[in-house]
Amino acid sequence: ILPPCVPDSMWEEDYETLLHTQDEKQANIIKDLAKTNHLGFWYPDITHHVAANMTVDFRISEKEFQSIQAAFDQNRMHYEILIHDVQEEVEKQFDVKEDIPGRHSYAKYNNWDKTVAWTEKMVHKHPKMVSRIKIGTTVEDNPLYVLKIGEKDERRKAIFMDCGIHAREWISPAFCQWFLYQATNTYGKNKIMTKLLDRMNFYVLPVFNVDGYIWSWRQDRMWRKNRSKNQRSKCIGTDLNRNFNVSWNSFPHTKDPCREIYGGPAPESEKKTKAVTDFIRSHRKSIKMLLSPYGYTSELPPNHEELAKVAKIGTDVLSTQYEPTPHLWSNNPTSGSSLDWAYNLGIKHTFAFELRDKGKFGFLLPESQIKSTCKETMLAVEVIVKYILKHTS
């Protein structure tokens, strides 16, 4: 059964293709092909970042693939079609049956209406422990809620966690919901969580990009940006993770409104970005954020050795193996990101969690993997936060 968000036959002839560039020549071939063919890049974000010895993940129509396949074969470029029918995988995402109709499920993806109703239920269920703070509204007038877990004392150390800054990454909001559920339900039972909540607060933004998230459910499953209109362009949306006031617009492709990584007309031009930055600034003395600098420079942050150590502690508990690297060590540099902005603001323990998948499903991770993904990520969060609690003043 197709969910209401997915128009029938939108991507039924699309492939998800994985290709490894062995050298600079092959990297340039991909860049040239992208100029004349519509390659929907999943990794890296844009063609400009394709480099030698890189695994490139992109979506392409069956018809266009047939036209570029000869170029791949002629240049001995190794590729693999992971998904032969993207639309089919969209439908297969919803592979978990609802336990009890009407009850919020942490094993399923929840649309915005269900998510916002859930935030209210969490406050009613745990009135002494959870409070809901409206920090602003979106360009489409949807509320932007932060859920606070912990005591009213604003002087306590705090962690700020945001999910869903890119609309199509549904596993991210699913984790924020899982985290709140586990934190509130295991308090007083789980030693680590009880200790953390006795000594610090958590601020959780369940869905950062609300308008984009709604659009990804109703119209375009692969939508990434928000839904703001751009002057002098028919293209919609700004990449919220390129809209922060840190090395903003330093890459050429962030200046094009039709690009998925468009950084907006100015730093903090988007209502959501401004609401979040204002909230963090007002709590900067207490917040220790879970993200990861730097994304725009090759310069190592002063505490890079400690960040690498803590990241290693977190990834060691994961069953899915990831390399604990800041963005500067990756082939996918960013500018104007929340990660770098928070670090420069003075929040020195900042990390980003890259959740599943690692290639097979792309952004279409089946619901049957939500629980296992959230469980392992929860372990990583606990050990990292435990470290931060112990080693920060």
N, C-alpha and C positions, 0 to 999 in steps of 0.2 A: 504494500500500500504506500503510495507516495504521500509524504507529508505536505501540508498546504504550502510550504515554503518553496517547493521545487517544481517549477513549470515542467510539464511533461516534455520529454525528448530534448531537453536543453543541451545535454552533452552526450547523447547516446552514440555519437560517432567520434568521440574524443578519446585519445590515448594519453596515459601518463607514461612518459619515457625517461629512462635513466641512461645517461651517457657519460663516459669517462674520457676527458681530454688528456691525451698523453703528452702533448707538447704545445708550444705557443701557436704553431701552425693550425692544429686542430681547434684550439680556442678561438682563433680568428675565423675559422670556417663557420663555427656556431654563430659568432657575431654577425657575419655576413648573411647567413641564412635567416637570422632573426630580422634583418632589414626588409626582406621580401616575403617572409612567412610569419604568421601569427603564432609565436611560441609563448605560451602562458607560463612564465618561469615561476616555479615553486622554490627552487634553490639554484643559484643565488637569487636575490630579489629582482635584479635587472641584468640585462645583457652585458652592461659595462663591467660588471664584476666577474664575468667568466674569465678564468685564467688557466694556465697549463697545469696538468696533474690535478684536475678537479672533477668531482662527480656532479654533473648538472642534471637537475630534475625539472622537467617541463611538461606542459599539457599542449597537445596539438591535435587538430582534426585528422581523421583517417585519410581524407583526400590530400591534405597538405603533407602528411607524413610520407605518402607514396611518392611525392615529388622530391622530397629531400633525402629519401632513403638511399638513392643512388649515390649522392654525395658522401654519405656516411660509408657506404661500402667501398667506393672508389678510394677513399682516403684511409681505409682500414680503421675506422672509428668504432669502438666497441660500445654497443648500445643494447638495452633491454627494455621491452615494453612491459611495464609492471601492471598496468591496467588497460585492458582493451576496450572497455566501455565505462567511462567515468560516471555516466548516468546510473548505470547498474550498481556501481559502488556507492553512490549517493543513497540509493534505496536500501542497500544492504547495511548501511550504517545503523539503521534502526532495527537491530537484531535482538533486542531484549524486550520481553513482554512486560507490561505494567503489572506489578504485583497486586495492588489494590487501586482501582480507579479513583482519582481525586486526591490520592496521597502523593506527596512530593517524593519522587524517586531519585536517589543518588547514583543509580546505575544507568540512568537514561540522560540524554541531552534534553535540557529544558529551555523552551523559548522564553522571551522576555516577560510575557504575561505571567507565566508560571514562576519565573525567577523573582519578579517584584512581589508577587503574592507570598512567596517563600520568605522574603526578607521580613515581612510583617509578621508571619507566623513564628519566626525565630525570636522576635522581640517578645511576643506574647507568651511563648513557651519558656523563655529564660529571661524574665524581666529584670532580675538582679544582676544578670551577667552580660546581656546583649542589649545594645541600644542602636537605633538607626539614625544616622545624621544625613540630612539632605545638604549636599555641598554645592549644588547648582542644578542647572537644567541644560539640556542639549539644544542644538539648533532646531530640532523638531519638537521641542518642548517636552521631552521625556525627562523624568527626574533622575538625578545622579546621586545614588545612595552609597554611603560608607557604613558598614556595620562595625561597631566597636565591641570587642570582647574584653571584659575586665572591669576594674573598678573605675569610679568616677575621678580618681586622683590623676590629674593630667601631668603630674611631675614624674610619674613612673616611666621607666624605659618602655619604648613601644616599637612595634614592627608594623610597617605599612606594606600591605600586599595588594597588588592590583592584578586583575585577570581580564583577558579579552580585549586588549588594546587593538588587536587585529580581528576583525569581525569573523572571519572564516575559521579561526582556530578555536573550535568549540570545546575542545578538551580543557582549555584554560579556565573558562567560567565553571565548568564541571568540577575542576579541582578546588576552586574557591568555595563552592558549596559544600564539597566533601570536607574541606578543612574546618569550616565552621561547625558542621555537624559533629565531626570527631572531637573537636576541641570542647564543645559544650557537653557532649555525651560521656566523655571519658574523664572530665574533671572530677577529682575525688577518687578516681579508680586507677588511672594511669599515673605513675609517679612522675614521669617527665613532664607531661602536660599539666598536671596539678602544680608542679613547681614553677613552670613557666608562667602560668596564669596567676599564681600567687604573687609573682614579682614583677610582671610586666603586662602591658596591654597590647592588643592587636587591632589594627585598623584594616579592614578588608573591603576593597572595592570589587564586588562580585562581577560586574561587567563595566569596563571602562568605556568601550565604544558601543553605547547602547543603540544609537540609530543604525549603525552599520550592522550590528548583530541582528536587529529586527529585519533589515533588508536581506541578510544572508539566509534567513528563515523563509521569507515570503517571496523573494524574487531571484536572488543570485547567490547560490551556495558558496561560490568562490570569492565573494566580495570581501575586500580587505580594509578599505578606508572608511572614513565617516561619510556623512551624507550632505555636507555643506556645499552650497553652490559657489562656483568660482567665477569671478568677473572676467569678462572677455573670453570665456571658454565654455563650451557646451559640456565639458567633462566635469563630473561630479566628484567631490570628496577630497579630503586631505588625509595623509598617513599621520595619525596622531603620534606615532613614535618617531616622527621626523619634525615635530612641531615645537619641541622644547628649545629654550633659549640657551643653547650650548653648541657652538660651531654650526649654527643654523645655516642651511642652504649652502654648505661648503662643497657639495658634489653637484655636478651639472644636471644630473637626471632628477634631482629633487626639486628642480625649478619648473618642471613641465606638469601642468594640471592634469594631463591625460595619463601620466605615469602613476603606477601603484604606490610609488614612494614619494609622491609630491609632498613637500614640506609645508605647504600653505603660503599665503601672501606675506606673512610676517611671523616671527616667533610668538607662540602663545596666542595666535589669532583665533584658535578654536575655543569655543565656550568650555568644552570638556577639559582641554589642556589647562586653561586658566583656572578652572575650579579646582583641579587637582593640585596645581602648583601653589595656589593660595592656601589650600588646606595644609599642605606639607610645610610651607613656610611658617604657618602659624603654630606648627607643632615640631619645628625643627630641633628644638632642644632635647626632645625625648625620642624622636623616631630614629630607628636603625633599620633601613629598608633592605628588602631581599631582591636585589638586582645585581648588575655587574658592569663596571666601567672597564676601559674606555671603548667607544665604538667609532671615534672619528680620528684618532691619532695613533701613531706608532709609539708614542711616549708612554712608558710604563708609569702607572700611578705610584706615588711614594710608598704605599703599603701593599704593593703588588705581591710580595712574597707571602704576606699574611693572607691576602685574598685567595691566592692559589692554594695555600694550606687548608683554609676553611672549605674551599670548593672541593678539594680532594676528600676531606672528611665526609662531605655530603654525598659525593658520587660513589664513594666506597660502599654505601649501604644500599645502592640501587641494584636491582636485578638486571635492568636494562643498562648496558654499558655506554656511558658518555664520557667524552674528554672534558674535564673541568677547566675550560678556557674562557677568559674574557673575550669580548668581541675583537679586540685588537689583534688577537692571534688567529682570527678566522679569516676566510676569504670573502666575508660579507660585511664590510665596514658600513657604519651608519653615521649620520650626523643629525643633530637635533633630537637625540633620544632621551627618554626619561632616565635611563641608566646613568648617562654621563652628567646630566643636569643635577640629579640627586647627589652624585659624588662631589661635584663642584660646589654644591650648596653646603657641604660639610658632613654629609651622611656617609661615613667612610666604609661601612660594611654594606656593600650593595651587590646583589647577585641576581642573575636571571636563570630561571629554570626552563630548559628546553624539554618539553614533554614529548611523549611518543606522538607520531610514529617516526621511525628512522628510514623510511623509504617506501615500504610496500603499499601503504594506504595514503600517504601524503597527509592532506588535511581531513581525510575521510575515515578517521579511526573509528572502527565499529564500537557500538555501545558496550559490547561484551568485554572490551578492554578498559573501560573506564575505571572499574574498581581496582584492578591490578595496577594501573597507572597511578591512580590517586594514593593507593597504599604505599607504594615504593617512594613516591614523592613526599608523602607525609613523613616518612622516616628521615629523609634528607633534610626537610624543614626543621624537624625536631632537633637533630644533632647540630645543625648550623646555628639555630636560635639559642640552643644551650651554650654554645661556644661564645656567641655574642653577649649573652647575659653574664657570663663569667669574666669576659675580658674587656668589657667597656665600662667606663665610669658613669 
